[in-house]
Amino acid sequence: MTDAYHLFVRRLKSEWGFQYRVIRTVVDDWSVFAYLIIPAMIYLILYYIYLWSSKPEWIYNIQIHHFALFLFVVIGFRTFRYFFDYADQLFLVQRKSWILKIRKYGMIYAILFHIVIVFLLLMVWLPVIYYGFGMDIAEIALFPVYTAFFMIPFLLLKKKIGIRNKLLQRIGLSTLLYVAGGCIYVGIIILHNLTVTGVGIIVFGLLNIWLIYKEPKNYKAHFVENIDHDLRDRFKVLTLLLNNTGHRVQNVRSVRSRPIIFKNSKQFFKVRSSANILTESCFKAFYRDSKYNKLYLQFIVVSCYGIFNLPNRVGCIFLFALGWVHFSISKMIWSQFLTSDFLNLYSWSADTLKESENKTMLMLTWPGYLLIAIVFLSASNCFLDVVIRLLASVLIFYVCIRIKTKKLHRLNALMIKLYKKI
């Protein structure tokens, strides 16, 4: 009969088998072992013996707080899993006792796993710790336990911050967590006191026990987000390998993720005409796409830098070119927007499309053009130069509007056909 423990063990075996198969894709050939791994292991073993026997001078130059900070960064950027899966939303989520037991087993496994990881790191750095830092055997033995007990609450807080907060809150809280956690962790190690380390182990050990056996108030509230976090952690090695072989893997977005700009569907226009609805839809669709926002921001930054370093006359010509490019990009965005499948469900009159196109081009162009014009004005040297540049900016914008809002129905039809083919 299957219970929560055997289900967790089965998932743990599946996880280790999956990671083993991922690593085998890199070292599947015997030549990798013969020419890379085995020579590297022999060299590292010989150099490790050399550190113990020769005791080079650089061992005594490493500061203990540098080593503690390095270890905190290595462990602090790790994660741990509850070993949940998407199928649990249908079956396992109804059994609260099973969910809580799997969560408890996951945390216990994370503690033991981090103890082993820290122990291996200490074995690598053991000559430096023993000779350079002057730690005795008792401190070295307690070091992995202290690190593992400290890191589990830290990683749990980091996981909750990443799941339950918005972007700006997540950045601020994560920064505060890393600063505070690093100060506490490094501070206790710098004291180099066996009693302080023992007290820290007891305090953080009790905290870990409380977190393991503490039942969450509503375990279903962020169940899907925990699953997303677990799957990202499972595929991180595979993602790293694929990204370094030319296959770009996009991170799985949380189901709760919302765009930074225009999160809510607030109306722009009081008059809800067909043209206004199309304009608002195109404007929001563009600014809600992070890929387009990144490219648009890069274009604005490069344009501002270029126009700031140009003289007056050349700057006016460049500003006209940028205004033309802005309106052209807006026209392309509008043409691509018209190829959307949901727009083809309705019939739009030519007058409605033309009116909406003019409004959309104007709304998409003026924010970026305004920033570039402000930079263009800030590069002036005197008041007369400011007036000339201001008049030139307004005139260039007006000319671009008049040129780009002419009735170019054939060009629009050609652009729409081109985007449909693409």
C-alpha positions, -999 to 999 in steps of 0.1 A, spaced: 0 0 0 13 34 -10 15 61 17 30 96 18 65 83 27 67 58 -2 54 84 -26 81 109 -15 108 82 -19 95 74 -53 96 110 -64 131 114 -49 144 84 -68 128 98 -100 145 132 -93 179 116 -89 174 95 -120 164 125 -140 194 145 -129 217 116 -137 203 114 -172 208 151 -177 245 148 -166 250 118 -188 241 139 -219 274 158 -212 297 129 -201 281 101 -222 312 95 -242 342 76 -228 366 102 -243 352 128 -219 362 106 -189 396 97 -205 407 132 -215 389 155 -192 375 141 -160 401 116 -150 431 139 -156 413 167 -138 406 144 -108 443 133 -107 455 169 -108 431 180 -81 441 151 -58 478 158 -63 473 195 -56 452 187 -25 481 165 -12 505 194 -20 484 218 1 486 195 31 523 188 28 538 222 16 513 246 32 518 274 7 518 310 18 485 320 2 466 297 27 474 321 55 464 352 35 427 342 31 405 359 56 378 339 74 350 365 67 358 362 29 354 324 31 322 327 52 308 352 27 317 329 -2 300 300 15 269 321 22 266 331 -14 271 295 -27 244 281 -4 222 311 -3 215 310 -40 203 274 -38 168 263 -34 149 234 -19 119 215 -31 87 201 -16 85 175 -44 50 185 -55 37 180 -90 9 195 -112 -11 163 -109 -14 168 -72 -40 195 -78 -65 168 -88 -58 140 -63 -32 147 -36 -44 182 -26 -75 167 -11 -55 148 14 -41 173 37 -21 148 58 -3 136 28 6 171 16 19 180 50 39 148 53 55 153 19 63 189 28 79 177 60 100 150 43 111 176 17 124 199 44 142 171 63 158 159 30 169 195 23 186 198 57 205 165 52 214 174 16 228 208 26 248 192 55 264 169 29 271 198 5 287 219 31 307 190 44 321 184 9 329 220 5 347 220 39 367 189 28 379 208 -3 388 238 18 400 218 48 437 228 45 428 265 45 403 261 74 427 240 95 459 259 89 448 293 77 419 299 101 431 278 129 398 260 135 399 229 157 382 196 149 351 204 170 344 237 151 350 220 118 325 192 127 298 217 138 303 240 108 281 219 83 254 215 109 253 252 117 252 262 80 224 237 71 203 247 101 208 284 92 201 281 55 168 262 56 148 291 73 167 315 50 157 295 18 122 291 31 118 329 35 134 335 1 109 310 -14 79 327 2 91 362 -9 95 350 -45 60 334 -45 38 359 -26 50 393 -36 51 416 -66 82 424 -85 93 456 -67 84 441 -33 103 409 -42 134 429 -51 134 450 -19 126 421 5 151 398 -12 178 424 -9 170 430 28 169 392 34 203 387 19 219 416 37 205 406 71 211 369 66 247 375 54 255 397 84 241 371 109 258 341 92 292 358 87 291 375 121 287 342 140 315 326 121 338 356 126 334 353 163 353 320 161 338 308 193 327 272 199 300 283 225 284 308 201 284 283 173 267 257 196 241 282 207 234 291 171 230 255 162 205 250 191 185 281 182 183 274 144 178 237 151 147 245 172 135 269 145 139 242 119 119 217 140 92 243 144 90 250 107 89 213 98 60 204 121 42 237 117 10 233 97 3 262 73 -30 279 78 -41 275 42 -19 251 23 -40 254 -9 -35 292 -12 -1 290 -30 -1 254 -40 3 260 -77 31 286 -71 50 260 -50 47 235 -79 61 261 -103 90 267 -80 97 230 -76 97 225 -114 120 254 -120 144 239 -95 142 205 -111 150 217 -146 176 243 -137 206 221 -146 190 211 -179 182 247 -186 218 257 -180 231 231 -204 206 240 -231 213 277 -228 250 271 -232 245 249 -263 225 275 -283 190 265 -273 174 293 -254 150 281 -227 125 305 -213 117 304 -176 83 292 -166 62 322 -156 40 319 -125 3 318 -131 1 348 -108 25 369 -128 11 402 -142 26 428 -164 44 457 -148 26 483 -170 -12 484 -172 -19 456 -147 -55 466 -145 -80 471 -174 -88 507 -167 -104 526 -196 -85 553 -214 -114 569 -232 -147 578 -217 -164 575 -251 -164 537 -258 -165 538 -296 -151 510 -318 -120 531 -328 -113 539 -291 -116 503 -281 -92 492 -309 -67 519 -300 -67 510 -263 -64 473 -270 -33 478 -293 -17 502 -269 -21 479 -239 -11 448 -258 22 464 -268 31 477 -234 21 445 -216 46 425 -237 80 425 -218 99 415 -250 87 445 -269 92 468 -239 128 457 -236 135 464 -273 117 497 -272 136 508 -241 169 499 -257 160 519 -288 151 549 -267 183 548 -247 205 545 -278 186 574 -294 189 596 -264 226 589 -261 231 596 -298 212 629 -300 228 642 -268 263 641 -284 253 657 -317 256 694 -326 225 715 -332 219 711 -369 228 675 -371 207 669 -340 176 683 -358 182 660 -387 187 631 -364 155 640 -344 135 641 -377 148 606 -386 140 593 -351 105 608 -353 100 591 -387 113 558 -373 90 561 -343 59 566 -365 70 538 -388 75 514 -358 40 524 -345 25 517 -379 42 482 -380 29 475 -345 -6 485 -356 -4 463 -388 7 433 -367 -21 440 -342 -46 437 -370 -35 402 -377 -47 389 -343 -71 361 -345 -96 376 -321 -99 408 -343 -108 388 -373 -139 375 -355 -155 410 -360 -159 431 -391 -144 466 -388 -153 494 -411 -125 512 -430 -133 545 -413 -130 529 -378 -97 512 -387 -83 545 -401 -93 565 -371 -80 539 -347 -47 537 -366 -41 575 -364 -48 575 -326 -27 544 -320 3 558 -339 1 590 -320 -2 573 -286 26 549 -293 50 575 -306 47 605 -282 61 589 -250 94 579 -266 96 610 -288 90 632 -257 119 616 -238 142 620 -268 131 657 -272 138 664 -235 173 650 -239 177 671 -271 167 702 -252 190 694 -222 220 694 -246 216 731 -254 240 758 -242 219 789 -240 183 801 -238 181 809 -275 193 774 -283 166 759 -261 139 779 -279 152 769 -313 154 732 -303 119 733 -288 104 748 -319 123 723 -340 110 694 -319 74 705 -321 76 712 -359 93 678 -366 66 660 -346 39 678 -365 55 671 -399 58 634 -390 22 633 -380 10 649 -412 32 626 -434 24 593 -416 -14 599 -412 -21 602 -449 -43 577 -465 -19 549 -474 -44 520 -476 -23 500 -501 7 502 -478 -14 490 -448 -29 461 -468 6 451 -479 20 452 -444 -10 431 -431 -4 405 -458 33 404 -450 27 398 -413 1 371 -420 27 353 -441 53 356 -414 
